[in-house]
Amino acid sequence: MILPESRSLSNHALLVVNISIIEEFTQDKRRIIIRNNKEEVKFVSELMSIIRNINTSNISSKGLLKEVVQEYTRTSNSIWYKFSKNVNITKCSKAWWNEECNANLNRYQFSKTIKN
């Protein structure tokens, strides 16, 4: 909206903009593979094997290409679910948060002492 009653000597008027803010969905779980562990190594190894074994010699139409892509997607999703795990996203879901942090937080929550 333009507020003409707010015009000053310079002939400028205030503009008012209403921005509707809708409630945003925040995902509280996601699947991850922890970096630099055996699950990541196995996942990458199996995914590379799938990519190497894709038969591209008979892709002569869009339909055949779509089939190859769908098969790759299905197989790679299967491998992802095989090696990933569900984690809860919390205030402690930071890259630097580790098991020692969990232990210290649990110790503090149990004792409620400044020392912990």
C-alpha positions in Angstrom: 0.0 0.0 0.0 1.1 3.5 -0.6 0.3 5.9 2.2 -0.3 9.2 0.5 -1.0 11.0 3.9 2.6 10.3 4.8 4.1 12.3 1.9 6.7 14.7 2.9 8.1 17.9 1.2 10.1 15.7 -1.1 6.9 14.1 -2.5 7.9 10.6 -1.3 5.3 8.4 0.4 5.7 5.5 2.7 5.1 2.0 1.3 3.6 -0.7 3.4 4.1 -4.3 2.5 2.4 -7.2 4.3 4.3 -10.5 4.0 2.3 -13.5 5.0 4.5 -16.0 6.8 3.2 -19.6 6.8 4.3 -22.2 9.3 7.3 -24.0 7.9 7.6 -27.8 8.1 10.7 -28.8 9.9 11.8 -32.3 9.4 12.8 -34.0 12.7 14.3 -37.1 11.2 16.6 -37.9 8.3 18.8 -40.7 7.0 22.5 -40.3 7.1 25.7 -42.3 6.5 28.4 -41.2 8.9 31.4 -39.9 7.1 34.6 -41.9 7.2 33.2 -45.1 8.6 32.8 -48.6 7.3 29.2 -48.0 6.1 30.3 -45.1 4.0 33.1 -47.3 2.4 30.6 -50.1 1.7 28.0 -47.7 0.3 30.4 -46.1 -2.1 31.8 -49.5 -3.1 28.4 -50.9 -3.9 27.3 -47.7 -5.7 30.4 -47.8 -7.9 29.7 -51.4 -8.7 26.2 -50.5 -9.9 27.5 -47.6 -12.0 30.1 -49.9 -13.6 27.5 -52.5 -14.4 24.9 -50.3 -16.1 24.3 -51.6 -19.5 24.2 -48.7 -21.9 24.8 -50.6 -25.1 21.1 -51.0 -25.9 19.7 -47.5 -25.1 18.1 -46.7 -28.4 15.0 -44.8 -27.3 13.8 -42.5 -24.6 11.8 -45.4 -23.1 14.9 -47.6 -22.7 16.8 -44.7 -21.2 14.0 -44.1 -18.7 14.1 -47.8 -17.8 17.9 -47.7 -17.2 17.6 -44.6 -15.1 14.7 -46.0 -13.1 16.6 -49.2 -12.4 19.7 -47.2 -11.3 17.5 -45.1 -9.0 15.8 -48.1 -7.5 19.1 -49.9 -6.9 20.9 -46.9 -5.5 18.0 -46.1 -3.1 18.1 -49.7 -1.9 21.8 -49.4 -1.2 21.3 -46.0 0.6 18.7 -47.6 2.9 20.9 -50.6 3.5 23.8 -48.5 4.8 22.2 -45.3 6.1 20.4 -44.9 9.4 17.6 -42.8 10.7 18.7 -40.0 13.1 16.6 -37.5 15.0 17.4 -33.9 14.3 17.8 -32.0 17.6 19.6 -29.0 18.9 22.6 -31.2 19.2 22.6 -32.2 15.5 25.7 -30.4 14.7 28.7 -31.7 12.8 31.0 -31.2 15.8 28.6 -33.0 18.2 30.0 -36.4 19.2 29.6 -39.2 21.7 31.6 -37.4 24.3 29.2 -34.4 24.0 26.3 -36.9 24.5 28.0 -38.4 27.6 28.7 -34.9 29.1 25.1 -33.7 28.4 23.6 -36.9 30.0 25.9 -36.5 33.0 24.8 -32.9 33.5 21.1 -33.7 33.0 21.3 -36.5 35.6 23.2 -34.5 38.2 22.2 -30.9 37.5 25.4 -29.7 39.0 27.6 -26.9 37.8 30.6 -29.2 37.9 29.1 -31.4 35.1 
